[in-house]
Each structure stands twice: as structure tokens, then as C-alpha cells.
Amino acid sequence: MTKMGDPTYREMKDLLGKSVHLYEYDTFDIEEAIYWFANDWHDGQLSNLYSALSTSKFKPGPIARSPQSTMSQIAYDELQHEFKVK
């Protein structure tokens, strides 16, 4: 796997809020995508992603392991594309 950058919650939210698509992400899609991105890619307690994960308003169900809606998955993929370390 390729290591990801360490964006802040605000940077991720701003990116998804500015996305140009035929549709818009709703607040739930954004929060779910940020949660799973932070969960999958944080680099420990001192990272921005861990902070975003720890303070997230989104709480997944007990068996959830990834974004559950199509829009959340698209938003998650957009975060991966934007913050991938080259």
C-alpha cells in the first residue's frame, strides 16, 4: 500500500465540499468518508487523521468495515486520490 498524506479534518471537509460532480455529497456522506479514510490511514495518535477519527461525529455500526453508501465510497475514493503521497 502507498502511504497517504496527513490532511486535517478541515482540509478533507473543504475538498469534499468543493467537489464538482453531477451530484453533491450530503453531510453524512462527507462524515462517513472522512471517518473511514482517517481510520484506514492514520499514522498514530499525533497525526491529523487520528485527530479527525477521534473527534468524528460519525459512529459506524458494529459490523461496518468500510463506507456503506455509494456516495460515501465515492467521497472516500476522492480523499485517497487527493491525499496520496507520490
VORO-600307 format. One record per atom (N, C-alpha, C): atom name; x, y, z; residue number from 1; residue in three letters. Coordinates in pm, whole numbers. Each point is the difference from the previous one (the first is absolute). Layout:
<recs>
atom=CA X=X Y=Y Z=Z n=NUM res=ALA;
...
</recs>
This chain:
<recs>
atom=N X=84 Y=-119 Z=0 n=1 res=MET;
atom=CA X=-84 Y=119 Z=0 n=1 res=MET;
atom=C X=88 Y=125 Z=0 n=1 res=MET;
atom=N X=-52 Y=100 Z=-63 n=2 res=THR;
atom=CA X=70 Y=128 Z=-4 n=2 res=THR;
atom=C X=-38 Y=81 Z=123 n=2 res=THR;
atom=N X=98 Y=64 Z=62 n=3 res=LYS;
atom=CA X=-27 Y=83 Z=117 n=3 res=LYS;
atom=C X=-77 Y=125 Z=-42 n=3 res=LYS;
atom=N X=-93 Y=41 Z=83 n=4 res=MET;
atom=CA X=-80 Y=119 Z=-28 n=4 res=MET;
atom=C X=56 Y=120 Z=75 n=4 res=MET;
atom=N X=-41 Y=118 Z=-45 n=5 res=GLY;
atom=CA X=35 Y=122 Z=71 n=5 res=GLY;
atom=C X=-75 Y=7 Z=131 n=5 res=GLY;
atom=N X=16 Y=109 Z=70 n=6 res=ASP;
atom=CA X=-64 Y=16 Z=131 n=6 res=ASP;
atom=C X=-83 Y=128 Z=2 n=6 res=ASP;
atom=N X=-109 Y=2 Z=-78 n=7 res=PRO;
atom=CA X=-82 Y=120 Z=-6 n=7 res=PRO;
atom=C X=-79 Y=21 Z=130 n=7 res=PRO;
atom=N X=-35 Y=124 Z=25 n=8 res=THR;
atom=CA X=-85 Y=32 Z=114 n=8 res=THR;
atom=C X=-146 Y=-28 Z=-36 n=8 res=THR;
atom=N X=-82 Y=-6 Z=102 n=9 res=TYR;
atom=CA X=-145 Y=-16 Z=-20 n=9 res=TYR;
atom=C X=-52 Y=111 Z=-92 n=9 res=TYR;
atom=N X=40 Y=122 Z=27 n=10 res=ARG;
atom=CA X=-46 Y=115 Z=-78 n=10 res=ARG;
atom=C X=41 Y=-12 Z=-147 n=10 res=ARG;
atom=N X=125 Y=-44 Z=-26 n=11 res=GLU;
atom=CA X=45 Y=-16 Z=-139 n=11 res=GLU;
atom=C X=-84 Y=-105 Z=-73 n=11 res=GLU;
atom=N X=-31 Y=-108 Z=67 n=12 res=MET;
atom=CA X=-81 Y=-105 Z=-63 n=12 res=MET;
atom=C X=-143 Y=50 Z=-24 n=12 res=MET;
atom=N X=-56 Y=66 Z=99 n=13 res=LYS;
atom=CA X=-138 Y=51 Z=-13 n=13 res=LYS;
atom=C X=-8 Y=106 Z=-110 n=13 res=LYS;
atom=N X=100 Y=87 Z=-5 n=14 res=ASP;
atom=CA X=2 Y=103 Z=-105 n=14 res=ASP;
atom=C X=10 Y=-63 Z=-139 n=14 res=ASP;
atom=N X=85 Y=-101 Z=-15 n=15 res=LEU;
atom=CA X=13 Y=-67 Z=-129 n=15 res=LEU;
atom=C X=-133 Y=-59 Z=-44 n=15 res=LEU;
atom=N X=-64 Y=-72 Z=88 n=16 res=LEU;
atom=CA X=-126 Y=-66 Z=-38 n=16 res=LEU;
atom=C X=-114 Y=100 Z=-18 n=16 res=LEU;
atom=N X=7 Y=111 Z=71 n=17 res=GLY;
atom=CA X=-101 Y=104 Z=-16 n=17 res=GLY;
atom=C X=11 Y=74 Z=-132 n=17 res=GLY;
atom=N X=119 Y=0 Z=-60 n=18 res=LYS;
atom=CA X=25 Y=71 Z=-125 n=18 res=LYS;
atom=C X=-8 Y=-92 Z=-121 n=18 res=LYS;
atom=N X=-23 Y=-127 Z=23 n=19 res=SER;
atom=CA X=-1 Y=-97 Z=-110 n=19 res=SER;
atom=C X=-101 Y=38 Z=-106 n=19 res=SER;
atom=N X=42 Y=-15 Z=-122 n=20 res=VAL;
atom=CA X=-88 Y=30 Z=-112 n=20 res=VAL;
atom=C X=-44 Y=-133 Z=-62 n=20 res=VAL;
atom=N X=-123 Y=-32 Z=20 n=21 res=HIS;
atom=CA X=-59 Y=-123 Z=-52 n=21 res=HIS;
atom=C X=-139 Y=32 Z=-53 n=21 res=HIS;
atom=N X=-62 Y=-98 Z=-56 n=22 res=LEU;
atom=CA X=-139 Y=16 Z=-40 n=22 res=LEU;
atom=C X=-92 Y=-2 Z=121 n=22 res=LEU;
atom=N X=58 Y=-29 Z=113 n=23 res=TYR;
atom=CA X=-74 Y=-11 Z=125 n=23 res=TYR;
atom=C X=84 Y=61 Z=110 n=23 res=TYR;
atom=N X=-58 Y=19 Z=114 n=24 res=GLU;
atom=CA X=74 Y=52 Z=114 n=24 res=GLU;
atom=C X=-3 Y=-102 Z=112 n=24 res=GLU;
atom=N X=110 Y=-3 Z=77 n=25 res=TYR;
atom=CA X=3 Y=-85 Z=119 n=25 res=TYR;
atom=C X=-84 Y=66 Z=108 n=25 res=TYR;
atom=N X=-78 Y=-77 Z=73 n=26 res=ASP;
atom=CA X=-67 Y=58 Z=115 n=26 res=ASP;
atom=C X=94 Y=-12 Z=121 n=26 res=ASP;
atom=N X=-39 Y=61 Z=110 n=27 res=THR;
atom=CA X=85 Y=3 Z=119 n=27 res=THR;
atom=C X=35 Y=-140 Z=48 n=27 res=THR;
atom=N X=-94 Y=-91 Z=-5 n=28 res=PHE;
atom=CA X=26 Y=-138 Z=44 n=28 res=PHE;
atom=C X=106 Y=-66 Z=-86 n=28 res=PHE;
atom=N X=-9 Y=16 Z=-133 n=29 res=ASP;
atom=CA X=99 Y=-58 Z=-91 n=29 res=ASP;
atom=C X=141 Y=51 Z=32 n=29 res=ASP;
atom=N X=12 Y=129 Z=23 n=30 res=ILE;
atom=CA X=129 Y=61 Z=31 n=30 res=ILE;
atom=C X=55 Y=-53 Z=131 n=30 res=ILE;
atom=N X=-84 Y=-1 Z=102 n=31 res=GLU;
atom=CA X=46 Y=-46 Z=131 n=31 res=GLU;
atom=C X=41 Y=-148 Z=-3 n=31 res=GLU;
atom=N X=-78 Y=-81 Z=-70 n=32 res=GLU;
atom=CA X=33 Y=-143 Z=-8 n=32 res=GLU;
atom=C X=131 Y=-21 Z=-77 n=32 res=GLU;
atom=N X=17 Y=70 Z=-111 n=33 res=ALA;
atom=CA X=123 Y=-13 Z=-79 n=33 res=ALA;
atom=C X=123 Y=44 Z=79 n=33 res=ALA;
atom=N X=-10 Y=112 Z=71 n=34 res=ILE;
atom=CA X=111 Y=48 Z=82 n=34 res=ILE;
atom=C X=33 Y=-100 Z=110 n=34 res=ILE;
atom=N X=-102 Y=-53 Z=65 n=35 res=TYR;
atom=CA X=22 Y=-98 Z=107 n=35 res=TYR;
atom=C X=79 Y=-120 Z=-52 n=35 res=TYR;
atom=N X=-45 Y=-60 Z=-110 n=36 res=TRP;
atom=CA X=65 Y=-122 Z=-49 n=36 res=TRP;
atom=C X=138 Y=30 Z=-57 n=36 res=TRP;
atom=N X=17 Y=115 Z=-65 n=37 res=PHE;
atom=CA X=132 Y=37 Z=-51 n=37 res=PHE;
atom=C X=97 Y=16 Z=118 n=37 res=PHE;
atom=N X=-44 Y=70 Z=103 n=38 res=ALA;
atom=CA X=85 Y=19 Z=118 n=38 res=ALA;
atom=C X=28 Y=-134 Z=69 n=38 res=ALA;
atom=N X=-101 Y=-84 Z=10 n=39 res=ASN;
atom=CA X=16 Y=-132 Z=62 n=39 res=ASN;
atom=C X=104 Y=-84 Z=-76 n=39 res=ASN;
atom=N X=-7 Y=3 Z=-130 n=40 res=ASP;
atom=CA X=87 Y=-85 Z=-83 n=40 res=ASP;
atom=C X=143 Y=52 Z=-12 n=40 res=ASP;
atom=N X=20 Y=132 Z=12 n=41 res=TRP;
atom=CA X=129 Y=57 Z=-35 n=41 res=TRP;
atom=C X=69 Y=80 Z=110 n=41 res=TRP;
atom=N X=-55 Y=11 Z=120 n=42 res=HIS;
atom=CA X=67 Y=80 Z=104 n=42 res=HIS;
atom=C X=133 Y=-63 Z=35 n=42 res=HIS;
atom=N X=89 Y=83 Z=49 n=43 res=ASP;
atom=CA X=137 Y=-43 Z=30 n=43 res=ASP;
atom=C X=29 Y=12 Z=149 n=43 res=ASP;
atom=N X=-100 Y=-26 Z=83 n=44 res=GLY;
atom=CA X=19 Y=6 Z=144 n=44 res=GLY;
atom=C X=-65 Y=122 Z=63 n=44 res=GLY;
atom=N X=9 Y=6 Z=132 n=45 res=GLN;
atom=CA X=-73 Y=99 Z=79 n=45 res=GLN;
atom=C X=40 Y=145 Z=-27 n=45 res=GLN;
atom=N X=115 Y=24 Z=-55 n=46 res=LEU;
atom=CA X=43 Y=138 Z=-24 n=46 res=LEU;
atom=C X=-35 Y=49 Z=-140 n=46 res=LEU;
atom=N X=-65 Y=-81 Z=-80 n=47 res=SER;
atom=CA X=-31 Y=38 Z=-137 n=47 res=SER;
atom=C X=-133 Y=77 Z=-9 n=47 res=SER;
atom=N X=-11 Y=80 Z=-105 n=48 res=ASN;
atom=CA X=-125 Y=72 Z=-28 n=48 res=ASN;
atom=C X=-115 Y=-97 Z=-24 n=48 res=ASN;
atom=N X=30 Y=-109 Z=-70 n=49 res=LEU;
atom=CA X=-105 Y=-97 Z=-30 n=49 res=LEU;
atom=C X=-53 Y=-68 Z=126 n=49 res=LEU;
atom=N X=87 Y=-29 Z=94 n=50 res=TYR;
atom=CA X=-46 Y=-59 Z=127 n=50 res=TYR;
atom=C X=-90 Y=98 Z=73 n=50 res=TYR;
atom=N X=37 Y=127 Z=-3 n=51 res=SER;
atom=CA X=-83 Y=102 Z=63 n=51 res=SER;
atom=C X=-138 Y=6 Z=-65 n=51 res=SER;
atom=N X=-4 Y=-7 Z=-134 n=52 res=ALA;
atom=CA X=-128 Y=2 Z=-72 n=52 res=ALA;
atom=C X=-83 Y=-124 Z=37 n=52 res=ALA;
atom=N X=65 Y=-113 Z=10 n=53 res=LEU;
atom=CA X=-69 Y=-123 Z=37 n=53 res=LEU;
atom=C X=-55 Y=8 Z=142 n=53 res=LEU;
atom=N X=81 Y=49 Z=90 n=54 res=SER;
atom=CA X=-38 Y=5 Z=142 n=54 res=SER;
atom=C X=-114 Y=97 Z=29 n=54 res=SER;
atom=N X=-11 Y=104 Z=-78 n=55 res=THR;
atom=CA X=-102 Y=102 Z=25 n=55 res=THR;
atom=C X=-118 Y=-10 Z=-96 n=55 res=THR;
atom=N X=0 Y=-103 Z=-83 n=56 res=SER;
atom=CA X=-105 Y=-15 Z=-100 n=56 res=SER;
atom=C X=-138 Y=-13 Z=64 n=56 res=SER;
atom=N X=-98 Y=60 Z=-66 n=57 res=LYS;
atom=CA X=-139 Y=-13 Z=43 n=57 res=LYS;
atom=C X=-61 Y=-129 Z=-55 n=57 res=LYS;
atom=N X=65 Y=-57 Z=-100 n=58 res=PHE;
atom=CA X=-48 Y=-125 Z=-59 n=58 res=PHE;
atom=C X=42 Y=-118 Z=87 n=58 res=PHE;
atom=N X=-92 Y=-87 Z=27 n=59 res=LYS;
atom=CA X=26 Y=-121 Z=76 n=59 res=LYS;
atom=C X=-54 Y=-119 Z=-79 n=59 res=LYS;
atom=N X=89 Y=-86 Z=-51 n=60 res=PRO;
atom=CA X=-47 Y=-112 Z=-81 n=60 res=PRO;
atom=C X=-69 Y=-106 Z=85 n=60 res=PRO;
atom=N X=-80 Y=-81 Z=-66 n=61 res=GLY;
atom=CA X=-63 Y=-112 Z=67 n=61 res=GLY;
atom=C X=104 Y=-105 Z=37 n=61 res=GLY;
atom=N X=-36 Y=-96 Z=84 n=62 res=PRO;
atom=CA X=97 Y=-97 Z=52 n=62 res=PRO;
atom=C X=63 Y=-91 Z=-106 n=62 res=PRO;
atom=N X=-65 Y=-21 Z=-115 n=63 res=ILE;
atom=CA X=60 Y=-86 Z=-101 n=63 res=ILE;
atom=C X=53 Y=76 Z=-121 n=63 res=ILE;
atom=N X=-13 Y=132 Z=-1 n=64 res=ALA;
atom=CA X=48 Y=81 Z=-113 n=64 res=ALA;
atom=C X=153 Y=0 Z=-4 n=64 res=ALA;
atom=N X=54 Y=-11 Z=-121 n=65 res=ARG;
atom=CA X=145 Y=0 Z=-18 n=65 res=ARG;
atom=C X=46 Y=96 Z=-109 n=65 res=ARG;
atom=N X=-96 Y=67 Z=-64 n=66 res=SER;
atom=CA X=31 Y=91 Z=-110 n=66 res=SER;
atom=C X=-125 Y=85 Z=-28 n=66 res=SER;
atom=N X=13 Y=101 Z=-87 n=67 res=PRO;
atom=CA X=-118 Y=82 Z=-31 n=67 res=PRO;
atom=C X=-116 Y=-87 Z=-48 n=67 res=PRO;
atom=N X=-119 Y=32 Z=48 n=68 res=GLN;
atom=CA X=-117 Y=-83 Z=-29 n=68 res=GLN;
atom=C X=-83 Y=50 Z=-117 n=68 res=GLN;
atom=N X=8 Y=129 Z=-32 n=69 res=SER;
atom=CA X=-79 Y=51 Z=-112 n=69 res=SER;
atom=C X=90 Y=26 Z=-120 n=69 res=SER;
atom=N X=-59 Y=0 Z=-117 n=70 res=THR;
atom=CA X=75 Y=25 Z=-123 n=70 res=THR;
atom=C X=64 Y=139 Z=4 n=70 res=THR;
atom=N X=-75 Y=99 Z=46 n=71 res=MET;
atom=CA X=54 Y=137 Z=4 n=71 res=MET;
atom=C X=115 Y=11 Z=99 n=71 res=MET;
atom=N X=-9 Y=-66 Z=113 n=72 res=SER;
atom=CA X=108 Y=2 Z=97 n=72 res=SER;
atom=C X=125 Y=-67 Z=-58 n=72 res=SER;
atom=N X=-19 Y=-108 Z=-75 n=73 res=GLN;
atom=CA X=114 Y=-68 Z=-63 n=73 res=GLN;
atom=C X=65 Y=89 Z=-105 n=73 res=GLN;
atom=N X=-80 Y=71 Z=-77 n=74 res=ILE;
atom=CA X=56 Y=93 Z=-100 n=74 res=ILE;
atom=C X=80 Y=109 Z=69 n=74 res=ILE;
atom=N X=-54 Y=54 Z=109 n=75 res=ALA;
atom=CA X=71 Y=104 Z=76 n=75 res=ALA;
atom=C X=130 Y=-56 Z=59 n=75 res=ALA;
atom=N X=-4 Y=-121 Z=54 n=76 res=TYR;
atom=CA X=119 Y=-66 Z=53 n=76 res=TYR;
atom=C X=106 Y=-13 Z=-110 n=76 res=TYR;
atom=N X=-41 Y=-45 Z=-118 n=77 res=ASP;
atom=CA X=93 Y=-15 Z=-113 n=77 res=ASP;
atom=C X=61 Y=135 Z=-39 n=77 res=ASP;
atom=N X=-79 Y=104 Z=7 n=78 res=GLU;
atom=CA X=50 Y=134 Z=-31 n=78 res=GLU;
atom=C X=107 Y=43 Z=102 n=78 res=GLU;
atom=N X=-22 Y=-30 Z=127 n=79 res=LEU;
atom=CA X=101 Y=30 Z=102 n=79 res=LEU;
atom=C X=128 Y=-77 Z=-28 n=79 res=LEU;
atom=N X=-12 Y=-127 Z=-35 n=80 res=GLN;
atom=CA X=119 Y=-80 Z=-31 n=80 res=GLN;
atom=C X=76 Y=59 Z=-117 n=80 res=GLN;
atom=N X=-72 Y=38 Z=-102 n=81 res=HIS;
atom=CA X=65 Y=57 Z=-119 n=81 res=HIS;
atom=C X=71 Y=132 Z=33 n=81 res=HIS;
atom=N X=-65 Y=85 Z=75 n=82 res=GLU;
atom=CA X=55 Y=132 Z=30 n=82 res=GLU;
atom=C X=120 Y=-4 Z=94 n=82 res=GLU;
atom=N X=-4 Y=-85 Z=100 n=83 res=PHE;
atom=CA X=102 Y=6 Z=106 n=83 res=PHE;
atom=C X=104 Y=-113 Z=-9 n=83 res=PHE;
atom=N X=4 Y=-67 Z=-112 n=84 res=LYS;
atom=CA X=100 Y=-105 Z=-19 n=84 res=LYS;
atom=C X=139 Y=63 Z=-7 n=84 res=LYS;
atom=N X=94 Y=-57 Z=72 n=85 res=VAL;
atom=CA X=138 Y=46 Z=-6 n=85 res=VAL;
atom=C X=65 Y=-63 Z=-122 n=85 res=VAL;
atom=N X=57 Y=81 Z=-85 n=86 res=LYS;
atom=CA X=62 Y=-48 Z=-125 n=86 res=LYS;
atom=C X=140 Y=-52 Z=29 n=86 res=LYS;
</recs>
